[in-house]
């Protein structure tokens, strides 16, 4: 669940102001994370299940923006999109309870934009998910992904989705973004680079695969 913390508790905001202040002439602009406010979001410890005196941690799934978009969007006439919508709804109902699902401020920013009626639906579905803080380590790793061309320089939020999942050691990154995230060629480079930096890389997949 999401817990509010006071300004005195804020651990990351001083690191994240002007997150992507230009460090080179071509550096893109992006809203700072976390957004300046009197409170911030903290992730609570992952849930666990006790089985015969043995504690088993539930696997974590980072819910990327496209999952929530497909979940609440109106039925599509495109057969591929319609199939993804149905798969996503089935996963949310039947498979999601088996995991500890999380998101980040990046996701919240994206799902709150666009058509107000659908934004309300997306935010409602996200309301019970834990929120991972976008700290300076996430920002630095995302910048490396962009600088090395593993993610296009204009897709800053996609780089942040991946970086947040990596830094917080999430087990799975769930997405329908097969262009910049669930892309086999990009993932091969991202995984190798991240592991060389000393990070574990999550399993990136679609609801159909999880």
N, C-alpha and C positions, 0 to 999 in steps of 0.2 A: 504494500500500500504506500501511497505518497504521504510523507510527513513534512509539514511546514517547519522551517527553522527561522530563528530571528536573525536580524542583521549581524548581531555579535557572533553568531555561529557560522556565518557564511564562509566556507573554506575555499571556494574557488573563484568568487566573483572578481577579486583583485587581480587574478591571473588572466582573466578572460576579456577584460575591457580592451577594445581595439584588437581583437583576436587576430584578424587578418590585415592589420595595418601593413601597407605595402612594404615588403622587404626587397622588392625588385620592381622595375617599371611596369612589368606585366602582371603584378600580383592582383588577384581579384578582390573585390570588396564583399564582405559578408557581415550580417548582423552579429554583434558580439554574443558569446555564450558564456555564462547565462545572461539573459536580458537583465539590465539594471532594475532592481526592485528591492523591496524591503524584506523579501524572503527568497529562498531558493529551494530546490528539490534535492532530497537525499534518498539514497537507496537503502532500504532496510535489509537485514540479513536474509539470505535465501531460505525458503521453507525447507523443512525436512520431514521425513516420515519415519516413525519408529516401528521397526518390524522385529519382534522377538529380541528386544533389547539392543538391536543394531540400528544405528542412525543412517539413513540413506538420503543423501541430498538429491533433490529433484533437479533434473536438467533444466537449464535456462534457455529461453528462446527470445531473441531480440526481434520484436515486431516492427518491421520497416513500413514506411508510409503506404506503399502500394497495397499491403494486406488490408489495411483499414479502408482504403478506397474501394477495393473490390468487394469488401464485406457489405458496405451499405449503399453502393451505387445502384441505380435503377437497372432492371434487367436489360441486357444489350441484345440487339439483333445480330451482332457479329457472333458466329458460332464459337470462335476461339475465346473471345472475351466472356461470353455467356458460360462457357465451360469452366473458365477460371473463377468466375463468380460463384458457381455452384460448388466447386472444389473448396474454395476459401470458406464458404459458409458451413460446409460439412466439417472441415478441419476445426473451425472455431467451436462448433457444437460438440463434436465427438472426441477430438484429439487434444485440443487446447488444455482441458482439465488435467492432463497428465504431465504438464510442464509448468515451470515458473516463468511466466511471460513478462517481459519488460520492454520499455521503449526509452526514448530520450527527449530532451527539449527540442532537438532537431525535428523529431517526428511530430511533437505537439505544435511546433510552428507551422509545419506543412499541412497538417490535417485541420488546423483552425482557419486556413485560408480558403478562398474560393467561394462557391455558392453557400450562403449562410445556412440554408436548410440542411444540406448534406454535411456541412462542417459541424453542426450541432450533433448529427447522428454519429459522425466519426469520433467526436470528443466524448460522447456518451459511452461508446464502446471502449474507449481508452481509459475511462475514468477509474477503473479498478486495477490498472496495471501499474507496477512500480516504475519509477523514473530514474534512469541512470544519469548522474551528473556529467556534463561535458567539461572535463577538467583540462588543465594545460597539457597533460600527456596526450589526451585525445586530439587536441588541436595540433600539437607538434607532429604527431603521426599522420594526421590527415594532410598536413602541409607537405610531408615527405611523399605521400602518395601522389599528390598533385604535381610537385616539382619534378618527379621522375616519370610522369606521364602514365602511371598505372591507372589513374582516373583523369578524365579530361579536366583541364583547368577551370572550366566554367561550371563543373558539376561539384561544387564545394560540399554541398550537403550529402551527396552520395559518398564522398570520401569520409565525411564525418560519421555517417552511419557505420561504415566498416571499421573506422578507428575506435569508435565507442565500444563496439562489440569485441574488438581485440583487446583493448586496454582493460575492460571489465571482465575479461575471460569468460564471455558468454559461450555456451556450447553450440548454439545454432543461430544463424542469421536468416530469418524467414523473409522472403521477398518475391515479388513478381517483376522486379526490375532486372530483366535479363540482358539489358544493353550495357549497363555500367557496373552492376553488382554481381548478379548470377550469370556471369559471362566466363566461359571456360578458359579462354585465352587470358583475360585479365586476372582471373582468380589464380591461375598458375603463377603469374608474376607477383601478385599481392601476397600469396602464401609464402613463396620463397623469400621475398624481401622481408616480410614480417618475422619469419622464423630466424632469419639472419640477424635481425635486430633483437632477438631474444624473446619474442612473443609467441604464444600459442595462437593459432589461427582457427576461427570457428568454422564449422561446417555450414556453408552457404547453400540454401536450398529453397525450393518452392513448397507450398502446402501439399502438392501432389507427391512430393518425395519424402515428406516427414510424416 
